[in-house]
Amino acid sequence: MTTHFDSIQSKFDRLRKNKLFELLVIAVIIFSALMIGVKTFEIPSWLHTGLSVLDWAVTIFFLVEISIRFIGEPRKRDFFKNGWNLFDTFVVTLSLIPVGNNDMALIARLVRVFRVLRMVSIIPELRMLINSLLKALPQLGYVLLMMFVIFYIYAAVGTTVFGSINRELWGDIAISLLTLFRVMTFEDWTDVMYETMAVHGWSWMYFLSFICLTAFAFLNMVIGIVVNVIEQENKEADAAEHAGEPTIADVHRELLALKAQLTEQQRSR
């Protein structure tokens, strides 16, 4: 009995690592996303019924796929140690909630939207990108904290100086923060600046200094941190992939040792 189960486990292990199987899963995920998009339009009742049947077929496919991955895992405990496996299992399990008119219908529809995120757990490059972003969060936290300090200072100054010019943009510090976010994203920021310059001609320095600090300096720091973490992840992945293979330094040491042995043999003759 154990030998038969081991045979099934090895077959499922080969199946889950098969590239064609991975491409099939990706194709079904994309098809599921397209079905969600189609349901947002006004469609005939017969098409809505057909999409509901296809939705259940996709759910059953995902249930079979996650079962294959679980059975194909040599050590079942390791399956639940992987956060992506837990995420996939959670999404697939909640997808079993029927979409009806009850209170759980909204949750069921939202879960079906999040099934698109399963593509991240299937494609290794996307997993590496998400892992890099998570590892960059501690470093990004200090940059974002400093950015918030700059935002708060400029918002306080803007409310104090420009509050009497336009209450809708500078009425209080919360509204000023939203206005500064608009300025940072360059959304008609010149209109805001020209309005204040009509009263305070020096206000252009306020806006230009804020843009240089936030849109240029801090955002470039964020991009630099993320790129640096991604490069480290790629190096670690390459090192793990080529683990055990001889490096140039190893080959150089072996050549030196061989040269020393040949020299000793020549001297002994």
Secondary structure, 3 states (H helix, E strand, C coil): CHHHHHHHHHHHHHHHCCHHHHHHHHHHHHHHHHHHHHHCCCCCHHHHHHHHHHHHHHHHHHHHHHHHHHHCCCCHHHHHHCHHHHHHHHHHHHCCCCCCCCCCHHHHHHHHHHHHHHHHHHCHHHHHHHHHHHHHHHHHHHHHHHHHHHHHHHHHHHHHHHCCCCHHHHCCHHHHHHHHHHHHCCCCHHHHHHHHHCCCCCHHHHHHHHHHHHHHHHHHHHHHHHHHHHHHHHHHHHHHHCCCCCCHHHHHHHHHHHHHHHHHHHHHC
